[in-house]
Structures are given as C-alpha cells and as structure tokens.
Amino acid sequence: MSKLSRRAFLGAATAFTIVPRHVLGGAAFAAPSDKLNIAGIGVGGMGGGNLNNMKQENIVALCDVDHDYAAKTFAKFPDAKLYKDYREMLEKQKDIDAVLIATPDHTHAVISAAAMRAGKHVYCQKPLTHTVHEARRLAEIGREMKVSTQMGIQGHSSDDARKINEWVSSGAIGKVRTVHAWCDLSYYPWGHAGWSSKLGVRPTETPPVPETLDWNLWLGPAPERPYHPTYHPMTWRAWWDFGCGMMGDRGAHTIDPVYWALKLTAPDTIEASNTDLNPDTYPLASIVRYAFPARGDMPPVELIWYDGIQIPGIEGIENPRLLGDAEGGFVMIGEDGFITGGVYGNSPMLLPKEKFKDFKAPETLARIQGTHEEEWIAACKEGRAADAGFDYSGPLTETALLGNIAKRIPGIRLRWNKDSMTFTDNDKATAMVNPPYREGWTL
C-alpha cells in the first residue's frame, strides 16, 4: 500500500581536590569544582529552555542568526557575548568549554562537527542530524575528539526509561517480536502549505529579509532558496530541505526507550506507505515498517511507526487509554504481556494490570539526579560519556532518518547495508543517505 486515508548524575558523591583548569587540561576540560563556560547556538526557541537548565554554569556566548527572535534569551544572559556566525564565535572566543546547539535540523551536523573539532563538548537537540551520513560522522568525530556529547532526548534520563529497560531485561513480558509506536500529529496546516492554497507548494512571494536575520547563515548547507516567513522561525520542520518531519520531531523521543530496552541496532529493511507526496514537504500521514535482526538471545523485531494517523487497536488491550499518549506512545507486544508508554504524561505500564499488580523488577540501572542537561554537564566535568551520547543517539537517529528515506519511496521494501551505508537494491534511496551540500559548506 502506497497511500493512506489521512546512571546516576554523579553516582555517589566523591571527594576531589580543587585544581586550576589549566593544570588539568585544555579549554574543553573542567574540574568538577569548576563551572563550565557554555555557548548557546540557536537560542530563540528550544535552545532558550535548554540554557535555562544550564544557568548554574557560566553562559559566556550566545549565537543566533536572528537577533530579534533570540532577543528574550539574550536578555536573560546579559554578560554573554553575542554572535550571528558560529564560526566567528568558535574562532574568536577561546574560553568556551561546551556548546549547546538548538538550530533547525539541517544545520545540526555542520555546527556540531565544527564545535567538536574545536575541542568543545556538545549538547545537540534532537534529531541529531538531518541525514543518515551526518549521524554516522558525528558519532565518529565525537570519539575522535574525546569530548562528551549528548542529544536532547530528555526522556532518556528519566526513571521511566530505566524501568522499561529493567522490565524487558527481567523477562517480565517474555520475548518481544512486535512494537507499535506513534504520534498522531501532523504539521498541517501551519507552514505545511506555505503561502499557497495548494498543499505543500513552495511560496512564490519573495518578501524582504528581516534586518535582524542572516538568511544565508540560516540556510547553511541546505539548497538555495529565497527567504520566506513560512520557513523561519517555526515552520521549517515540515520541509524536506530543513526538517526531519514528525519522525525526527516526536519519533526521536518515542522510539528511544524501545530502541534502548530492546538493544536494537540497524534495521535490515524499511518500508513506508504515505498520503500523497510532493517534492517539498513531508506527507501528512505515514506508516513505516522496520525489520530488525535478532540480537543475542533476543528475536527479530518488527517496529511499526505511525505519524499523522491514530494508532489502531491492539488485540489484548481493550482500553485504548492504556496505549500511551496520542501525541506519542508505544506498545511492546511480548509473549507474556505488554509494555505501554507515552511521551507526554503517561507513565509506562505493564499489562494486563491484574497480572503485574505485584511485579517489581530488580533495579539494575542507576537513576539520574537532575535534568538531562545537568547529566551532560556532569559528564563533561568527569570526562565520561553522557547518558545519550552520540555513540548511542547517532545510531538511533540513523534509524529514524532511514524511515524518512522510505517515505520518499513509498511502497518499496528497502534493504539496508549498515556497513557500506547503501541500500542494496535502490540507488535512488542510497543517494538520499548523503545528499550534497550547498556550495561553500562541508561537514
């Protein structure tokens, strides 16, 4: 069918000696007694919230291509130096230890790579990258530079994510062979249709670029096109050239606990069905089917992702309210029961309730004390990997973005070779793994 109807934060306190930073390491090293010098890049939206969870550190620089959009965040950190171009900031301001990146998806990779190569720890919002190749490279660069990295999937640091892991590893629901995950939201109508009455057609108007916005920097490696307010500041997520659609937006959160608990790796095959496609915008609704291989004593798994469409009923779960949140949820179907969970508000559950009312899995995973951002800060200071570092979140992002490739070639089962990073039977899909950058931009 090609169409549809529509670790603990610090573990335990440890004694340490206060030693000046210059004795212990370079600019990217901070003793646990020090505050990190943090720079924020892309701080007009979600980046402002991330910085608020980092304000116990030194916020020394703020960079945004649109100083009007970022003005509220600028005002909260009046001592920070202001920039529009992250390259200028990294070159000029040598006191930076770590960088927060919360720009649109299409510029995550180039900025993260530049920051890591400059020796900075990196916290990057989800999805980690815009393309599969970028996700693989960022994980590699993080290892090469030995910096602490984190992707902004806040739920990964939650107690709930650890409970799900422990339930699965304890064998509570038996072997899992099928998972459903979803977000029933769509980007329609905001930004999706541009300034045209015809769905998804690029706007033809060319209004003047606001004086406070550097449109060339906003575009970054994306294909050239005129400025239009339907892309910036919020509605870029709906467009192939800039965003990763609902799979990157909500899928990165929702699939995370499943991917982690089931120890998923790269899928063998991916197949999608969609509503009508156009060249520029994500479909309004999609179903993506992933086939994952066996992992050790865990059997193969089919993961079925739905976006823009309601999850169908699951046999054995009569009450639909037990299926998590409409805006993001999942159900793992095991031989002996179910695990359900939601992204916003619904805690995970073992079903049937009566069967598991007295069940308590052994607590094998240390709990995080503090926010997802604070866990990353602790990792930077301790010289260790963070909870959702790029070695984990890179492969997770690859999986999500493989689904987006399948959406562009609906109705065809794509066979993925993770080692060669090619689709063994589809050159068109392979070309989407590492599409070209606009002239003047490299990874």
Order of alpha helices (4+ residues) and beta strands (2+ residues): alpha-beta-alpha-beta-alpha-beta-alpha-beta-alpha-beta-alpha-beta-alpha-beta-alpha-alpha-beta-beta-beta-beta-beta-beta-alpha-alpha-alpha-beta-beta-alpha
